[in-house]
Amino acid sequence: MRFTKLHGAGNDFVLVDTRSEDERDWPQFAQSVCDRHFGVGGDGVLLLRGEPGENLEMVMYNPDGSAAEMCGNGIRCFAKYLYDRGEIGEGRTGVLTGAGPLWVQVLGDGPQGLRVATSLGVPDLDAAAVPTTLAADMAIEVPLEIGGQEIELTCVSMGNPHAVARVESPEEFDLERIGPQIEHHPAFPERTNFEIYAPVVTRNGATLRMRVWERGAGITLACGSGAGATVAAAMKTGAIEFGRVGLEVDGGHLEAEWDHEHDDLILIGPAVTVFDADWNH
């Protein structure tokens, strides 16, 4: 089976064009191919279905075989695959995802790779939408006792669940220990992604330093929907103002723009092809 390995800011994926491949047990395939010791290695599997302008769809599976509604870095890689093959140009292209219809737009080459913008939809802070039982309406800066410490969480749905915390130092925060405890906490019936961030003042304006524990994947170098959730949480809690913001993630630099709480949040970042190969297992 032919596949393409790509990454967006270090968030790496195995993409399979199902238009030319037979159907198979995709959850099992995701577990095997994403294994970094016995497989190819990746933060998820992207399946390409349909055709641009008609029923183009991106389906994603996490490394543990669970289905993911959407991935902001993955959808940029999805766009690069199509762009490199001449199937889409530099205009907006609609993509169906588990989080609903979104769009991608190729912006041209950048220092980290092909720059691609994508809509992430309108962030939803309604507790039922996340879903979470931490609050009846909106879970904004709600304290939760985890691992012997109190963490204030702001919960956001980007079509998938996120819990976001502002911390003093993302580098010193014990994400490897706390991350899985929040992912599997009973307050999140569908589990959750967990992001931590700290505002950083730079010459280029507002920037957030963020790290992420992804549901079904663990610590990753970047998370696109997590970047969107972090920006939404930071803006809704007053940590930064609405508008454009940079994000420094472990895998590089992303940009986001959210002008108004009723607008789509836009994410801009790189997409890079690593290699093409065949999977014979």
C-alpha positions in Angstrom: 0.0 0.0 0.0 1.4 3.4 -1.0 1.5 6.1 1.6 3.1 9.6 2.1 4.7 10.7 5.3 4.2 14.5 6.0 4.5 16.8 9.0 3.2 20.2 10.0 5.5 21.9 12.6 6.7 18.4 13.6 3.2 17.0 14.0 3.7 14.0 11.7 1.2 11.9 9.8 0.9 8.9 7.5 -1.4 9.8 4.6 -3.1 7.2 2.5 -5.0 8.1 -0.7 -7.9 5.6 -0.4 -9.0 6.5 -3.9 -6.3 4.1 -5.1 -6.2 1.6 -2.2 -8.5 -1.1 -0.9 -10.4 -0.6 2.3 -8.9 -2.3 5.4 -9.1 -2.2 9.2 -7.9 1.4 9.5 -7.8 1.5 13.3 -5.5 -1.5 13.4 -3.4 0.0 10.5 -3.1 3.2 12.5 -1.8 1.4 15.6 0.8 -0.5 13.5 2.0 2.2 11.1 2.2 4.9 13.8 4.5 2.8 16.1 7.8 4.6 16.2 9.8 1.4 16.9 8.1 -1.2 14.7 6.3 0.9 12.2 6.8 4.1 10.3 6.0 6.4 13.2 3.5 9.2 13.3 1.0 11.2 15.4 -1.9 9.9 13.3 -3.1 8.5 10.0 -4.9 10.7 7.4 -7.2 9.1 4.9 -8.0 11.0 1.7 -11.5 10.3 0.2 -13.5 11.9 -2.5 -12.5 14.6 -5.0 -11.8 18.4 -4.7 -14.8 20.4 -5.4 -17.2 17.5 -4.9 -17.0 15.3 -1.8 -13.4 15.8 -0.6 -13.0 14.3 2.9 -10.3 13.9 5.4 -10.6 11.0 7.9 -8.1 10.7 10.8 -7.1 8.0 13.2 -4.9 8.4 16.3 -1.9 6.2 17.0 -4.1 4.2 19.5 -6.6 3.4 16.7 -9.3 5.8 18.0 -11.0 8.1 15.5 -10.2 11.8 15.6 -12.7 14.4 14.5 -10.1 16.8 13.1 -6.5 17.9 13.1 -5.4 21.4 12.2 -1.8 20.4 11.3 -3.0 17.3 9.6 -5.4 19.1 7.3 -2.6 21.4 6.1 -0.6 18.2 5.2 -3.7 16.9 3.5 -3.7 20.1 1.4 0.0 19.9 0.5 -0.5 16.3 -0.8 -3.3 17.5 -3.1 -1.4 20.7 -4.1 1.8 18.8 -5.0 -0.3 16.6 -7.3 -2.0 19.6 -9.0 -5.4 18.7 -7.7 -5.9 22.0 -5.9 -4.6 25.5 -6.5 -4.1 28.5 -4.3 -7.8 29.3 -3.8 -9.9 28.0 -0.9 -10.8 24.3 -1.1 -13.6 22.8 1.0 -12.8 19.7 3.0 -15.3 17.5 4.9 -14.0 16.5 8.4 -15.4 14.9 11.5 -15.7 18.4 12.9 -17.8 19.6 9.9 -16.9 21.3 6.6 -13.7 23.4 6.7 -11.5 25.0 4.1 -7.8 25.1 3.3 -5.8 27.6 1.2 -2.2 27.3 0.0 -0.3 30.6 0.6 3.0 29.7 -1.0 6.5 28.7 0.2 7.8 29.8 3.6 10.9 29.3 5.7 9.5 26.1 7.3 7.8 24.7 4.2 4.7 25.3 2.2 2.5 27.8 4.1 -1.2 26.7 4.3 -4.1 28.4 6.0 -7.1 26.5 7.3 -10.3 27.4 9.0 -10.8 25.6 12.3 -14.4 26.7 12.7 -15.9 28.8 15.5 -14.5 27.8 18.9 -17.3 26.6 21.2 -16.8 27.0 25.0 -20.2 25.5 25.9 -19.5 22.7 28.4 -22.0 20.4 26.7 -20.3 20.9 23.3 -16.8 20.0 24.6 -18.1 17.8 26.4 -17.2 18.3 30.0 -19.0 18.1 33.3 -16.7 20.7 34.9 -19.4 23.4 34.6 -23.1 23.7 33.7 -22.6 26.3 31.0 -19.0 27.5 30.2 -16.0 25.9 31.8 -13.7 29.0 32.0 -10.8 28.9 34.5 -12.4 26.1 36.5 -10.1 24.6 39.2 -9.4 20.9 39.0 -7.4 18.9 41.5 -4.9 16.8 39.5 -1.8 15.0 40.8 -1.7 16.9 44.1 -2.0 20.3 42.4 -4.9 22.6 41.4 -5.0 23.5 37.7 -7.4 26.0 36.3 -8.9 24.7 33.0 -10.7 26.5 30.2 -12.5 24.0 28.0 -13.0 24.5 24.3 -14.5 22.4 21.5 -12.8 22.8 18.2 -15.0 20.0 16.9 -12.9 17.9 19.3 -12.4 18.4 23.0 -9.7 20.5 24.6 -8.8 21.5 28.1 -6.4 24.5 28.3 -4.4 25.8 31.2 -2.2 28.9 31.6 0.9 28.0 33.4 4.0 29.9 34.7 6.4 27.8 32.6 5.4 25.3 29.9 9.0 24.0 29.9 8.9 23.2 33.6 5.4 21.9 33.8 5.2 18.0 34.2 3.1 17.4 31.1 4.1 13.8 30.8 2.6 13.1 34.2 -0.3 15.4 34.3 -1.4 15.1 30.6 -2.7 11.5 30.8 -4.5 12.2 34.0 -6.5 15.0 32.4 -7.1 13.1 29.2 -8.7 10.3 31.1 -10.4 12.3 33.9 -14.1 11.4 34.4 -15.0 15.1 33.8 -14.3 14.4 30.1 -16.6 11.6 28.9 -15.0 11.5 25.5 -11.5 12.1 26.9 -9.7 15.3 26.0 -6.7 17.0 24.5 -4.7 19.1 27.0 -2.8 22.2 26.3 -0.6 24.5 28.4 0.5 27.9 27.5 2.2 31.1 28.7 2.0 34.5 27.0 5.3 35.8 25.7 5.9 39.4 24.6 8.0 39.6 21.4 9.1 42.3 18.9 6.4 40.9 16.5 3.6 41.2 19.0 1.6 38.8 21.0 3.0 35.2 21.1 1.9 32.2 23.1 4.3 29.5 24.1 2.3 26.3 24.1 2.8 22.5 24.6 0.3 19.8 24.2 -0.8 16.3 25.3 -2.9 14.9 22.5 -5.8 12.5 23.2 -4.8 9.1 21.9 -1.2 10.2 21.0 0.5 11.7 24.1 3.0 14.6 23.9 3.4 15.8 20.3 5.5 18.6 18.8 2.4 20.5 17.7 -1.4 20.3 17.6 -3.4 22.4 15.2 -6.8 22.2 16.8 -5.0 22.5 20.1 -3.4 25.7 18.9 -6.8 27.0 18.0 -8.2 26.0 21.4 -5.3 27.7 23.2 -5.8 30.9 21.3 -9.5 30.9 22.0 -8.9 30.2 25.7 -6.3 32.9 26.0 -8.5 35.5 24.3 -11.7 34.6 26.2 -9.9 34.9 29.5 -8.2 38.2 28.6 -4.6 36.8 28.5 -4.3 38.4 25.0 -6.5 40.5 22.8 -8.5 39.3 19.8 -6.7 39.4 16.5 -3.6 37.8 15.2 -1.2 35.9 17.4 1.9 33.7 17.0 2.4 30.4 18.7 5.7 28.8 19.5 5.3 25.1 19.7 7.9 22.4 20.2 8.0 21.8 16.4 8.2 25.3 15.2 6.0 28.4 14.7 2.3 28.8 13.9 0.1 31.8 13.4 -3.6 32.1 14.3 -6.2 34.8 13.8 -9.5 35.2 15.6 -11.0 38.6 15.2 -14.4 38.0 16.9 -15.8 35.3 19.0 -18.5 34.5 16.3 -15.9 34.2 13.5 -14.0 31.2 12.3 -10.6 30.9 13.8 -7.9 30.7 11.1 -4.6 28.7 11.6 -1.5 29.3 9.3 1.5 27.1 9.4 3.9 24.9 7.4 3.3 21.5 5.7 6.3 19.4 4.6 6.5 16.1 2.7 9.0 13.7 4.3 8.9 10.8 1.9 6.7 8.4 -0.1 6.9 4.6 0.5 5.0 1.3 0.4 3.6 -0.5 3.4 3.8 -4.3 3.0 2.8 -5.5 6.4 
